[in-house]
Amino acid sequence: MSTTPGTESEEHTALRAAVAALGQRYGRDYLARVAREGRHPDELWADAAKLGYLGVNLPEEYGGGGGGIAELSIVLEELGAAGSPLLMLVVSPAICGTVIARFGTEEQKRTWLPGLADGSRTMAFGITEPDAGSNSHRITTTARREDGGWRLTGRKVFISGVDIADATLIVGRTEDARTGRLKPCLFIVPRDAPGFTRTPIDMEIQAAEKQFELVLDDVRLPADALVGDEDAGLLQLFAGLNPERIMTAAFAIGMGRYALARAVDYARTRQVWKEPIGAHQAVAHPLAQAHIELELARLMMQKAAHLYDSGDDMGAGEAANMAKYAAGEACVRAVDQAVHTLGGNGLTREYGLGALVTASRVARIAPVSREMILNFVSHQTLGLPKSY
């Protein structure tokens, strides 16, 4: 179900149409086959790279498209609406590419950004820990200065795409010499670094991108593995987390649109009595409601992307959380209603909706739960007492 919002520029509308055409050449069957075969969507990734979509948000001087998260979110949404989203778009160009472009050294930019833009290199992102969960202040992965470099020790869980990533941007903590407190810092850890190991996590969800637990056992890194200023870690961290939330919203909106389109097609043609089932309000109204909710979520996502791309990190933080919340809720309801519209057919492999029941829940849980977003809004926006 394609839409052309009147709020978008001609360039954005054209980008939507072009990415949608690419996505339709692959579709849900391609992605499902890749997942069953235990492969990665290399063909789609390569084609998206060739067309300049992977690095559309990265600076032109390093091979990117010179756009922003607004453009990259369009790419992910339209691929998702075609049934073939690329989850690593959230991680590699959106989080890691953005952080390096904003805060990396010239050498880090030259080393990583061209490859992230043309798809020849990918980067994973490691923040979540077994005992920290949503509380990033409890991160225990520590980095200590040693012999002119760093030594990292710790564990991470639910890290996407580490098996194909050339490096992982790890969130660790260093000790502040003045206060003795630990402060967050970002480090580029190459995949073959001694002491850096990964173990697949057995997930129920069917996806081409696998989840891993990481162990950093006295991983030694050179001094230039640190991204940005050691004293500005929190600012740099949220420079990556806000795009992550916006892109997760795009992922969810795309999935919701895909499910809704399948349900609408079915409701138009499925005939049990005299009229197609879509003629009955009990079927039609919930689908119309799902469409409205997806459109509203997209408007908030566009606002968040605009604020972020214009340099308003504070405003983008609030809007990105709201967009992610709205998109996650809209996606779950759209998928649920789509399956319900198809009845038994909604759970068959032929129609490809059953697997989305599990997948749609991801947008409610990751990268931050809807409850933590409600905590953020109640405290930061409404000024209510902090409860966590």
C-alpha positions in Angstrom: 0.0 0.0 0.0 1.9 3.0 -1.3 1.2 6.5 0.0 2.6 9.9 -1.0 2.4 12.3 2.0 1.7 15.9 1.0 4.3 16.9 3.7 7.2 15.6 1.6 9.4 17.3 -1.0 9.5 16.1 -4.6 13.0 14.7 -3.9 11.6 12.6 -1.0 8.6 11.4 -3.0 10.9 10.4 -5.9 13.2 8.6 -3.4 10.2 6.7 -2.1 9.2 5.6 -5.5 12.7 4.5 -6.5 13.3 2.5 -3.3 9.8 0.9 -3.5 10.6 -0.3 -7.0 13.8 -1.9 -5.7 11.9 -3.5 -2.8 9.3 -5.0 -5.1 11.9 -6.7 -7.1 12.8 -8.7 -4.0 9.8 -8.8 -1.7 8.8 -10.9 1.3 9.5 -14.3 -0.4 13.1 -13.4 -1.0 13.7 -12.3 2.6 11.9 -15.4 4.0 14.0 -17.7 1.8 17.3 -16.0 2.8 16.3 -16.4 6.5 15.4 -20.1 6.0 18.7 -20.8 4.3 20.6 -19.1 7.1 22.1 -16.5 4.7 22.2 -12.7 4.6 20.3 -10.6 2.1 23.6 -9.9 0.2 21.9 -9.4 -3.2 19.5 -6.7 -1.9 22.2 -5.1 0.1 24.5 -4.9 -2.9 21.8 -3.5 -5.2 20.8 -0.9 -2.5 24.4 0.1 -2.2 24.9 0.4 -6.0 21.9 2.8 -6.1 23.4 4.9 -3.3 20.7 4.1 -0.8 22.9 2.6 2.0 24.9 5.8 2.6 22.2 8.4 1.7 22.6 10.0 5.1 26.5 10.1 5.1 28.6 13.1 4.0 29.3 13.5 0.3 33.0 14.0 0.8 33.2 10.4 2.1 31.1 8.8 -0.6 27.7 9.3 0.9 24.6 11.0 -0.4 24.8 14.1 1.7 21.3 13.6 3.1 20.2 12.8 6.6 18.2 10.4 8.7 15.0 11.7 6.9 16.3 10.1 3.7 17.6 6.9 5.3 14.3 6.4 7.1 12.5 6.6 3.8 14.8 3.9 2.4 14.1 1.5 5.3 10.3 2.2 5.4 9.8 1.6 1.7 11.9 -1.6 1.7 9.8 -2.7 4.7 6.6 -1.9 2.9 7.7 -4.1 0.1 8.3 -7.0 2.5 12.1 -6.8 2.4 13.5 -4.5 5.1 17.2 -4.4 5.9 17.7 -4.3 9.6 21.4 -3.5 9.3 20.4 -0.1 7.9 19.5 0.8 11.5 22.9 -0.2 12.8 25.6 0.4 10.2 24.9 3.7 8.5 22.3 5.1 10.9 24.0 4.6 14.3 27.7 3.9 13.5 28.0 6.0 10.4 26.3 9.0 12.1 28.5 8.8 15.2 31.7 8.5 13.2 30.6 11.3 10.8 29.8 13.6 13.7 32.6 12.8 16.1 35.2 10.6 14.5 38.7 11.7 13.6 39.6 12.5 10.0 41.4 9.1 9.9 38.3 7.3 11.3 36.1 9.0 8.7 38.3 8.1 5.8 38.7 4.5 7.1 35.0 3.8 7.6 32.6 6.1 6.0 33.3 5.3 2.3 32.8 1.6 3.0 29.7 2.1 5.1 28.3 4.2 2.2 29.0 1.8 -0.6 28.1 -1.3 1.4 31.5 -2.9 1.2 31.9 -2.6 5.0 29.4 -2.9 7.8 29.6 -2.1 11.5 27.6 -3.5 14.4 26.7 -1.6 17.6 27.1 -3.0 21.1 25.4 -1.4 24.0 23.0 -3.8 25.7 24.3 -5.9 28.6 22.9 -9.0 30.4 22.6 -7.2 33.8 22.0 -3.6 32.5 19.0 -3.9 30.2 17.4 -0.5 29.8 19.6 1.0 32.5 22.7 2.2 30.5 24.1 3.6 33.7 24.8 0.1 34.9 26.9 -0.8 31.9 29.9 -2.7 33.3 32.1 -3.0 30.1 35.1 -1.1 31.2 38.0 0.5 29.2 41.3 1.1 30.9 44.2 3.0 29.5 47.2 0.8 29.0 50.5 1.1 27.1 49.3 4.1 25.0 46.1 2.3 24.1 43.0 0.7 25.8 42.0 -2.6 27.3 38.3 -3.6 27.2 36.6 -6.1 29.4 32.9 -6.9 29.5 29.8 -8.6 27.9 27.1 -7.6 25.5 23.8 -9.3 24.4 21.3 -9.0 21.6 23.8 -7.5 19.2 22.7 -7.7 15.6 24.8 -8.7 12.6 28.1 -9.2 14.4 28.9 -12.2 12.1 29.0 -10.0 9.0 30.3 -6.8 10.6 33.9 -5.7 10.0 33.9 -4.1 13.4 31.5 -3.3 16.3 31.1 0.1 17.9 31.2 -0.9 21.6 29.8 1.3 24.4 32.2 1.0 27.3 33.0 3.1 30.3 36.2 4.8 31.4 37.0 6.2 34.8 36.9 9.9 35.2 40.3 10.9 36.7 38.6 13.8 38.5 35.6 12.1 40.1 36.4 8.4 39.9 33.0 7.8 38.3 32.6 5.8 35.2 31.5 7.6 32.0 30.4 6.2 28.7 32.8 6.1 25.7 32.6 4.5 22.2 35.3 2.2 20.8 35.7 0.6 17.4 36.5 -3.1 18.0 37.6 -5.0 14.9 35.9 -8.4 14.4 39.2 -10.3 14.6 40.5 -8.6 17.8 42.1 -11.2 20.2 39.7 -11.8 23.1 36.7 -10.6 21.2 34.3 -13.6 20.8 30.6 -14.0 19.8 28.0 -16.7 20.5 24.7 -16.8 18.6 21.5 -16.4 20.6 18.8 -18.9 19.7 15.8 -16.7 18.8 12.2 -17.6 17.9 12.0 -14.8 15.4 12.8 -15.7 11.8 15.2 -13.1 10.5 18.3 -13.0 8.2 20.1 -10.9 10.8 21.2 -13.0 13.8 21.6 -11.9 17.4 24.7 -12.5 19.4 26.2 -12.4 22.9 29.7 -10.8 22.8 32.5 -11.3 25.3 35.4 -8.9 25.5 38.2 -10.6 27.4 41.0 -8.1 27.9 40.7 -6.9 24.3 43.6 -4.6 23.6 42.9 -1.6 21.3 45.1 1.2 20.0 44.5 4.8 21.2 42.7 5.7 18.0 40.0 3.1 18.6 38.2 5.7 20.8 35.6 7.7 18.8 35.4 11.3 19.7 36.1 13.0 23.0 36.5 10.9 26.1 34.6 13.6 28.1 31.7 13.9 25.7 30.6 10.2 25.6 27.0 10.8 26.6 26.4 13.4 23.9 28.1 11.1 21.3 26.1 8.1 22.5 22.7 9.8 22.1 23.9 11.0 18.7 23.6 7.4 17.7 20.6 6.4 19.8 18.2 9.0 18.4 18.8 7.9 14.8 18.3 4.3 16.1 14.9 5.1 17.4 13.9 7.0 14.3 15.0 4.1 12.1 13.2 1.6 14.3 10.1 3.6 13.7 10.7 3.4 10.0 11.2 -0.4 10.2 7.9 -0.7 12.1 5.9 1.5 9.8 7.2 -0.4 6.8 6.2 -3.7 8.3 2.8 -2.4 9.3 2.2 -1.1 5.8 3.2 -4.4 4.3 0.8 -6.3 6.5 -2.0 -3.9 6.0 -1.6 -4.0 2.2 -1.9 -7.8 2.3 -5.0 -7.6 4.4 -6.7 -5.0 2.2 -6.0 -7.0 -1.0 -7.5 -10.1 0.7 -10.6 -8.1 2.0 -11.3 -6.8 -1.5 -11.4 -10.2 -3.0 -12.4 -12.7 -0.3 -16.1 -13.5 -0.8 -17.9 -15.7 1.7 -21.4 -14.3 1.3 -22.8 -12.0 -1.3 -20.2 -9.2 -0.9 -16.4 -9.3 -0.4 -15.6 -9.3 3.4 -14.1 -5.8 3.0 -17.6 -4.5 2.5 -18.4 -5.2 6.2 -17.5 -2.5 8.7 -16.3 -5.1 11.2 -13.5 -5.9 8.8 -13.1 -2.5 7.1 -13.0 -0.2 10.1 -10.1 -1.9 11.9 -8.1 -1.8 8.7 -8.9 1.9 8.2 -7.9 2.5 11.9 -4.6 0.7 11.3 -3.9 2.9 8.3 -4.6 6.1 10.3 -2.3 5.0 13.1 0.5 4.2 10.7 0.2 7.6 9.0 0.2 9.4 12.4 3.3 7.5 13.4 5.0 8.4 10.2 4.3 12.1 10.8 6.0 11.9 14.2 8.9 10.0 12.6 9.3 12.8 10.0 9.3 15.4 12.7 11.9 13.5 14.6 14.1 13.1 11.6 13.7 16.8 10.7 14.7 17.9 14.2 17.7 15.6 14.2 19.0 16.5 10.8 18.6 20.2 11.7 20.9 19.8 14.7 18.3 19.9 17.5 19.5 16.9 19.5 17.3 17.8 22.5 14.1 18.2 20.5 15.0 15.1 18.4 15.3 13.0 21.6 11.7 13.6 22.6 10.3 13.2 19.1 12.4 10.1 18.3 11.1 8.4 21.4 7.5 9.3 20.6 7.9 8.2 17.0 9.4 4.9 18.0 6.5 4.4 20.6 3.8 5.3 18.1 5.2 3.2 15.3 5.7 0.2 17.5 2.1 0.3 18.7 0.7 0.9 15.2 2.8 -1.9 13.7 1.6 -4.5 16.3 -2.0 -3.5 15.8 -1.7 -3.5 11.9 -0.1 -7.0 11.9 -2.6 -8.4 14.4 -5.5 -7.0 12.4 -4.1 -8.3 9.1 -3.7 -11.8 10.5 -7.2 -11.6 11.9 -8.6 -10.4 8.5 -7.1 -13.5 6.7 -8.2 -15.9 9.4 -6.5 -19.2 9.0 -4.7 -18.0 5.9 -3.1 -15.3 8.0 -1.0 -18.1 9.7 0.1 -19.9 6.5 3.5 -19.6 4.9 1.8 -18.7 1.6 0.6 -15.4 2.9 3.7 -14.6 5.0 2.0 -12.8 7.8 2.3 -15.3 10.6 6.0 -14.7 11.2 5.3 -10.9 11.5 3.3 -11.6 14.7 6.6 -12.2 16.5 8.6 -9.7 14.4 6.2 -6.8 15.1 6.8 -7.1 18.8 10.5 -6.2 18.3 9.5 -2.5 17.7 7.8 -2.5 21.1 10.8 -4.0 22.9 13.9 -2.7 21.1 16.0 -0.6 21.2 14.1 0.7 24.2 10.9 -0.6 25.6 7.6 1.3 25.4 7.5 1.5 29.2 10.9 3.3 29.3 9.6 5.7 26.6 6.6 6.4 28.8 9.0 7.0 31.7 11.0 9.4 29.5 7.9 11.4 28.4 6.3 11.5 31.9 9.5 12.8 33.5 11.3 14.8 30.7 8.2 16.2 28.9 5.5 16.4 31.6 7.8 17.2 34.5 6.5 14.4 36.7 8.7 12.9 39.5 11.2 10.4 38.2 10.2 6.8 38.9 13.4 5.0 37.9 
